[in-house]
Every structure is written in C-alpha cells, then in structure tokens.
Amino acid sequence: MLGVPLSKIGYTVYGLDLRGLGLSDGIRGDYPSSERLVKDLGESILFLKEKHPTLILLGHSLGVLTALIASNFYLKEISGLILISAAKEVKPGVCNKMSISTKLKILLSSIIKPSKPIISYYRDGMTGLNDPLYNFKYTLRFMKIFNVKKLNIPDKFEIPIAIGIGEHDEIFSVESARSFFDEIPSENKKFIVLPGAKHAEFPEGSWSELINWLLSTFKL
C-alpha cells in the first residue's frame, strides 16, 4: 500500500512477516508467547539498524499493536512511528458477539491444544479472502498477545509520530482514532485523515499528506 509510493520518492522500505504470518515459518495464526514476539521484533529492528541509522516503524491495523509493542522495548532504536487504521474502540456492529457455547469451545480447545487456530475472523467487505498469505483463524493465545485493551503505551515519546485513519474506515471511526491519538504522550505528533480511504483500501492520492509530513520530518 504505502511501500511503493515511499520507494518511488527515495525511501528504503522493508516488509516484516511475523512468525506464522505471510511467508514466514510457524503455525498459521499462532504466536507461542509475548516474549517470543518481543525477541522477533528486536532481532528485526537491530538487524535493520545496522544498515540504516534512521529507522521508522510503520504499522497498519494489527501492525499498529506490533509497532507499539516494539516501541516499549526498543524505543531508543526507533526514529519515528507511523500508525495507520487503528483505535481502541471499534464501530458498533462490526464484531458479532460470541455465544457462550462458542466461548467454551474456544477455551477448551486452547487448553487441549493451544497451538490450534480456533477463533475465526470475518467481517463484510474484507480484502484478501482468496489470498493464501492472509490469516482468518487465530489461536486464543495469539489474541491475548495482540489485545489492544492491555496495550501499554510508553510514558513519553520523544520521536515524531503520525497517526492516520481512512475517511471511510469500516472498523474504526475518525473520532475513535482521534481519541487514540490524544492518548499518545508526545509533543511531536500529527493526526491525518486519509481522504477516500477505507480500512485496507487506499485510493491514489490518499497518502499525500502523510508523505509530505514524512518528507518534512525526516530528510532523505
């Protein structure tokens, strides 16, 4: 989405497939522990810092949680954050409530075989349904690791941060994203509404303000 436009203007862009996601090894939709996640992120960040003195983390949707988890442990290695399509509260009706029987089934399965993806994720209008690199089933321990309600945000950010939300995001409202932005403890932050964009669909031109912020904040 943003990798190609950034490459065209001169930035070097890397895409990280976490364990069990994309092309990486590991059980699909699972993560063995939060400790393993932190180590994976740290190894990736330190590897890239050897090549590039300026390192900006870009997180989209679930990747926003990943970027913030990384900043809790490796903030000194990070030069900036770009967080796209996330907030702490979803729009009403986006997620269907689970029945008690479904919750019990998930709990029992996670006790017997914690590495078995048992929680399905689906919503109307999702992209990537026919793409084998996308995940649509997760383990209970994966969901606990990536729980936005338990997310710890560093006490203070002294790095530039941009938070963006699609004008027509199906999961999060602009208002909820703004509330998330207001919680970020930084004096150097920018809130951007991406015109015409949805949660994972970004029309041409929607990145213009974000790219201008990036160019003015981090010199090539």
PEHUBEL-V573306 format. One record per residue. SS is DSSP state (@ for helix, = for strand, . for the rest). OMEGA is omega in whole degrees, -180 to 180 (999 if undefined). Layout:
# PEHUBEL-V573306
[[SS OMEGA] [SS OMEGA]]
This chain:
# PEHUBEL-V573306
[[. -178] [. -178] [@ -178] [@ 177] [@ 180] [@ 178] [@ -178] [@ -179] [. 171] [. 178] [. 172] [. -174] [. 176] [. 173] [. -178] [. 170] [. 178] [. 177] [. 178] [. -179] [. 177] [. -179] [. -177] [. 175] [. 179] [. 180] [. -178] [. 176] [. -178] [. 169] [. -173] [. -179] [. 176] [@ 178] [@ 179] [@ 177] [@ -180] [@ 179] [@ 178] [@ 180] [@ -180] [@ 179] [@ 180] [@ -178] [@ -179] [@ 176] [@ -178] [@ 179] [@ 176] [. -178] [. -173] [. -180] [. 178] [. -177] [. 179] [= 179] [= 176] [= 177] [= 177] [= 177] [. 177] [@ 179] [@ 176] [@ 176] [@ -180] [@ -179] [@ -180] [@ 174] [@ 178] [@ -178] [@ 177] [@ -173] [@ -173] [@ -174] [@ -179] [@ -179] [@ -172] [. -178] [. -178] [= 180] [= 170] [= -175] [= -173] [= 171] [. 178] [. 174] [. -178] [. -179] [. 178] [. 177] [. 178] [. 176] [. -180] [. -179] [. 176] [. 179] [. 179] [. 174] [. 179] [@ -179] [@ 178] [@ 178] [@ 179] [@ 178] [@ 179] [@ -179] [@ -180] [@ 180] [@ -178] [@ 177] [@ -177] [@ -179] [. -175] [. -178] [. -179] [. 177] [. -174] [. -177] [= -179] [= 177] [. 178] [. 171] [. 179] [. 177] [. -179] [. 175] [. 175] [. -176] [. -179] [. -179] [. -178] [. 178] [. 178] [. 176] [. 177] [. 173] [= -175] [= 175] [. 179] [@ -179] [@ 174] [@ -178] [@ 179] [@ 179] [@ -177] [. -179] [. -176] [@ -179] [@ -178] [@ -177] [. 174] [. 177] [. 179] [. -177] [. -180] [. 173] [= 174] [. 178] [. 177] [= -179] [= 173] [= 177] [= -177] [= 178] [= 177] [= 180] [. -177] [. 179] [. -177] [. -174] [. -176] [. 176] [. 176] [@ -179] [@ -180] [@ 176] [@ 178] [@ 178] [@ 176] [@ 178] [@ -178] [@ 180] [@ -177] [. -176] [. -179] [= 175] [. -179] [. -177] [= -175] [= 177] [= -174] [= 172] [= -177] [= -173] [. 176] [. -174] [. 172] [. -177] [. -178] [. 177] [. -173] [. -179] [. 179] [. -180] [. -178] [. -178] [. -169] [@ -177] [@ 179] [@ 179] [@ 177] [@ 176] [@ -179] [@ -178] [@ -179] [@ -176] [@ -179] [. -178] [. 178] [. 999]]
